[in-house]
Protein backbone atom coordinates (compact mmCIF):
# COMPACT_ATOMS: atom_id res chain seq x y z
CA UNK A 1 0.00 0.00 0.00
CA UNK A 2 1.37 3.40 -0.91
CA UNK A 3 1.70 6.13 1.69
CA UNK A 4 -0.82 8.18 -0.30
CA UNK A 5 -3.48 5.57 0.47
CA UNK A 6 -2.81 5.49 4.22
CA UNK A 7 -5.56 7.02 6.29
CA UNK A 8 -5.73 7.82 9.99
CA UNK A 9 -8.18 5.68 11.94
CA UNK A 10 -7.66 6.80 15.54
CA UNK A 11 -5.66 9.43 17.45
CA UNK A 12 -4.77 9.58 21.13
CA UNK A 13 -2.88 12.38 22.82
CA UNK A 14 -1.73 12.26 26.42
CA UNK A 15 0.81 14.25 28.42
CA UNK A 16 3.76 12.39 26.86
CA UNK A 17 2.81 10.89 23.49
CA UNK A 18 0.85 11.36 20.30
CA UNK A 19 -0.32 7.93 19.16
CA UNK A 20 -1.80 7.47 15.71
CA UNK A 21 -3.42 4.29 14.43
CA UNK A 22 -3.60 3.99 10.66
CA UNK A 23 -6.30 2.20 8.68
CA UNK A 24 -3.78 -0.44 7.56
CA UNK A 25 -3.26 -1.47 11.21
CA UNK A 26 0.04 0.27 11.88
CA UNK A 27 0.43 2.39 14.98
CA UNK A 28 2.90 5.20 15.50
CA UNK A 29 3.75 6.67 18.89
CA UNK A 30 5.70 9.92 18.92
CA UNK A 31 6.93 11.83 21.97
CA UNK A 32 5.15 15.16 22.35
CA UNK A 33 8.59 16.77 22.52
CA UNK A 34 8.55 16.47 18.70
CA UNK A 35 5.52 18.80 18.66
CA UNK A 36 6.18 21.63 21.14
CA UNK A 37 2.78 23.24 20.57
CA UNK A 38 1.01 20.05 21.66
CA UNK A 39 3.47 19.54 24.50
CA UNK A 40 2.91 23.04 25.93
CA UNK A 41 -0.85 23.08 25.36
CA UNK A 42 -3.41 22.32 28.03
CA UNK A 43 -5.00 18.87 28.18
CA UNK A 44 -8.25 20.58 27.18
CA UNK A 45 -6.74 22.08 24.02
CA UNK A 46 -4.96 18.84 23.07
CA UNK A 47 -8.23 16.93 23.38
CA UNK A 48 -9.97 19.02 20.71
CA UNK A 49 -8.87 17.76 17.30
CA UNK A 50 -10.37 16.68 14.00
CA UNK A 51 -9.20 13.86 11.74
CA UNK A 52 -9.49 14.47 8.00
CA UNK A 53 -8.48 11.13 6.51
CA UNK A 54 -4.78 11.85 6.10
CA UNK A 55 -4.30 14.68 8.58
CA UNK A 56 -5.08 15.80 12.13
CA UNK A 57 -6.09 19.38 12.95
CA UNK A 58 -6.16 21.04 16.40
CA UNK A 59 -8.33 24.12 15.77
CA UNK A 60 -7.63 25.78 19.12
CA UNK A 61 -3.89 25.55 18.51
CA UNK A 62 -3.85 25.97 14.73
CA UNK A 63 -1.74 22.80 14.38
CA UNK A 64 -1.96 20.40 11.46
CA UNK A 65 -0.10 17.10 11.13
CA UNK A 66 -0.23 14.98 8.00
CA UNK A 67 0.51 11.32 7.34
CA UNK A 68 3.66 12.05 5.33
CA UNK A 69 5.22 14.15 8.10
CA UNK A 70 4.25 11.68 10.82
CA UNK A 71 5.77 8.73 8.96
CA UNK A 72 8.89 10.73 8.05
CA UNK A 73 9.47 11.72 11.68
CA UNK A 74 9.13 15.45 10.93
CA UNK A 75 9.27 17.73 13.97
CA UNK A 76 7.63 21.07 14.65
CA UNK A 77 9.88 24.07 15.08
CA UNK A 78 9.72 25.30 18.68
CA UNK A 79 9.22 28.93 17.61
CA UNK A 80 5.66 28.07 16.49
CA UNK A 81 4.68 26.70 19.89
CA UNK A 82 4.85 29.94 21.87
CA UNK A 83 2.62 31.73 19.39
CA UNK A 84 -0.02 28.99 19.25
CA UNK A 85 -0.19 28.40 23.00
CA UNK A 86 -0.39 32.14 23.76
CA UNK A 87 -3.21 32.52 21.24
CA UNK A 88 -5.13 29.63 22.80
CA UNK A 89 -4.74 31.08 26.31
CA UNK A 90 -6.00 34.49 25.16
CA UNK A 91 -9.08 32.86 23.61
CA UNK A 92 -9.84 30.97 26.82
CA UNK A 93 -9.41 34.12 28.92
CA UNK A 94 -11.75 36.09 26.67
CA UNK A 95 -14.33 33.31 26.75
CA UNK A 96 -14.20 33.19 30.56
CA UNK A 97 -14.65 36.96 30.92
C-alpha positions, 0 to 999 in steps of 0.5 A: 500500500502506498503512503498516499493511500494510508488514512488515519483511523484513531488518534490519542494524545496524552501528556507524553505521546501522540499515538496514531493508528492507521487504517492499515493497522500500523500504529505510531507513537511519537513523543510530544517533545517532537511537537512543542505546541502540543506539549505546551498546550493544556490537556483541554486544548490537546483533546480538541482535534479533527481527523481528516483522513490523512491529517489531524487538525487542532483548531484551538492551537492551529496545528496540522499534522499529515501522514507524510510528516508523521511517517517521516518523523518530521518535527515542529519548530519550537518557535511556532509553539509559543505563538499557538499556546499564547493565542489559545490562552487568550481565547480561553481568557476572553471566553471566561470573561 
